[in-house]
Amino acid sequence: PPLSRLINQALPIMDDFARKAEQSCHMGVYDRGNVLIGAQINSPRGWSFSVQRGARVGLLDTASGHLLLAYADEGGYQRMLAEHTPVDGEVPITERQLVDILASIREQGYLERESAQSLGVVDISFPILGPDHTALATLTCPYIKRIDRHIGPSMPVVREHLRGAAAALSLTQGMGAA
């Protein structure tokens, strides 16, 4: 199945990201109204924040969900909203807030913001694009900053590693190939 192929291609790239960035990452895909975490890699350093593989997270309050919506075609966008069912703990959002967030994502090409679910976590998320420039999936790093004596890669460095990983998995011309 296409999801299994994508996961198999993503795992070594995600593992490479985790080693370089010293952060965990996960891949989210749209599934029946919300986001399914299809793959997840922990930081090799022992300190990380992760979302379990197989978890279902909100479409309207997560970085992954916002990326999937921002990079959907109009029909896909409407279908996702129509199928959406809030998950436990989902943070409500107004239509205006959603429109503004999605416009910002399209302008920047990614999303970076404080997590709506966990204090002290900054979500950095990039789309994995198909040939039609719609999101097949997302790669998200729940970035945590260590405050002990270990100095790991900075958030801008982690962002660029994640950008490269998403580009390597994207099927758009000039962005890489899976």
C-alpha positions in Angstrom: 0.0 0.0 0.0 1.2 3.6 -0.7 1.3 4.5 3.1 3.6 1.5 3.8 5.9 2.4 0.9 6.1 6.0 2.2 6.8 4.9 5.7 9.5 2.5 4.5 11.1 5.3 2.5 10.7 7.8 5.4 12.2 5.8 8.2 15.9 6.0 7.2 15.5 9.7 6.4 13.7 10.4 9.7 16.4 8.4 11.5 19.1 10.5 9.8 17.3 13.7 10.9 17.0 12.5 14.5 20.7 11.8 14.7 21.7 15.1 13.2 19.1 17.2 15.1 19.2 15.3 18.4 15.4 15.5 18.3 12.5 13.2 17.7 10.3 13.4 14.7 7.0 11.9 13.5 5.2 11.6 10.2 1.5 12.4 10.1 -1.0 11.5 7.4 -4.7 12.4 7.0 -7.0 9.6 8.0 -10.8 9.7 8.4 -11.1 13.2 9.8 -7.9 13.6 11.7 -4.2 12.9 11.6 -2.7 9.5 12.0 0.9 9.2 13.2 2.3 6.7 10.7 5.9 6.7 11.8 7.9 8.0 14.7 11.6 8.2 15.5 13.0 9.1 19.0 16.1 11.2 19.5 19.2 9.1 19.9 20.3 11.3 22.9 17.7 9.8 25.3 15.9 13.2 25.8 13.0 13.8 23.5 9.3 14.3 23.2 7.4 12.0 20.9 4.0 11.1 19.7 3.4 7.4 19.5 3.1 5.7 16.2 -0.6 4.9 15.5 -1.9 7.8 17.6 -4.7 9.9 16.2 -4.3 13.6 16.8 -6.4 16.6 15.9 -6.7 18.0 12.4 -7.6 21.5 13.6 -5.2 22.1 16.5 -1.9 20.4 15.5 1.0 21.4 13.3 0.5 18.2 11.2 -3.2 18.9 10.7 -2.6 22.5 9.7 0.1 21.5 7.1 -2.2 18.8 5.6 -5.0 21.4 5.3 -2.7 24.1 4.0 -1.4 21.9 1.2 -4.7 20.2 0.2 -6.5 21.0 -3.0 -9.9 22.7 -2.6 -11.8 19.4 -2.8 -9.5 17.7 -0.3 -9.7 20.6 2.0 -13.5 20.6 2.1 -13.6 16.8 2.5 -11.2 16.9 5.4 -13.2 19.6 7.2 -16.5 17.8 6.6 -15.0 14.5 8.0 -13.3 16.1 11.0 -14.4 14.9 14.4 -12.7 16.5 17.4 -10.3 14.2 19.3 -10.1 14.2 23.1 -8.5 17.5 24.3 -8.6 19.2 20.9 -8.2 23.0 21.2 -11.1 24.9 19.5 -10.2 27.3 16.7 -12.3 29.8 14.8 -12.6 29.7 11.0 -10.8 33.1 10.8 -7.9 31.8 12.9 -7.6 28.7 10.7 -7.6 30.7 7.5 -4.9 33.0 8.8 -2.7 30.1 10.0 -3.0 28.2 6.6 -2.2 31.4 4.7 0.9 31.9 6.8 2.0 28.3 6.3 1.6 28.6 2.5 3.6 31.8 2.6 6.5 30.3 4.7 6.3 26.8 3.4 6.3 25.3 6.9 5.0 25.9 10.4 6.9 26.7 13.5 5.1 27.6 16.7 4.6 26.7 20.4 2.7 23.4 20.7 -1.0 23.7 21.4 -0.7 20.4 23.4 2.5 20.5 25.5 4.2 23.3 27.4 7.8 23.9 26.4 7.6 22.2 23.1 8.0 24.1 19.7 6.4 22.2 16.8 8.4 22.5 13.5 6.5 20.9 10.6 7.1 20.6 6.9 4.9 19.0 4.2 5.9 16.0 2.2 4.5 17.0 -1.2 3.2 14.9 -4.0 3.7 15.7 -7.7 0.6 17.9 -7.7 2.0 20.0 -4.7 -0.6 18.6 -2.3 0.6 17.2 1.0 0.9 13.4 1.1 2.1 13.6 4.7 3.9 15.9 7.2 7.2 15.6 9.0 7.0 17.3 12.5 9.7 17.8 15.1 8.4 18.5 18.6 11.5 20.5 19.4 12.6 20.6 23.1 15.5 22.8 24.2 17.9 21.3 26.7 18.8 23.5 29.6 21.6 21.4 31.1 25.2 21.6 30.0 24.7 19.7 26.7 24.6 22.1 23.8 22.6 20.4 20.9 21.7 21.8 17.5 19.8 25.1 17.6 16.2 25.5 16.5 17.2 27.1 13.1 19.7 24.2 12.4 17.0 21.6 13.3 14.5 23.5 11.1 16.9 23.2 8.1 17.6 19.5 8.8 13.8 18.9 8.8 13.3 20.9 5.7 15.9 18.7 3.9 14.2 15.5 5.2 10.8 16.6 3.9 12.2 17.7 0.6 14.0 14.3 0.2 10.6 12.6 0.6 8.6 14.9 -1.6 7.7 13.9 -5.1 7.6 17.5 -6.5 10.0 18.4 -9.3 13.2 19.9 -7.9 12.4 18.9 -4.3 13.8 15.4 -4.4 12.2 12.0 -4.9 11.1 9.2 -2.7 
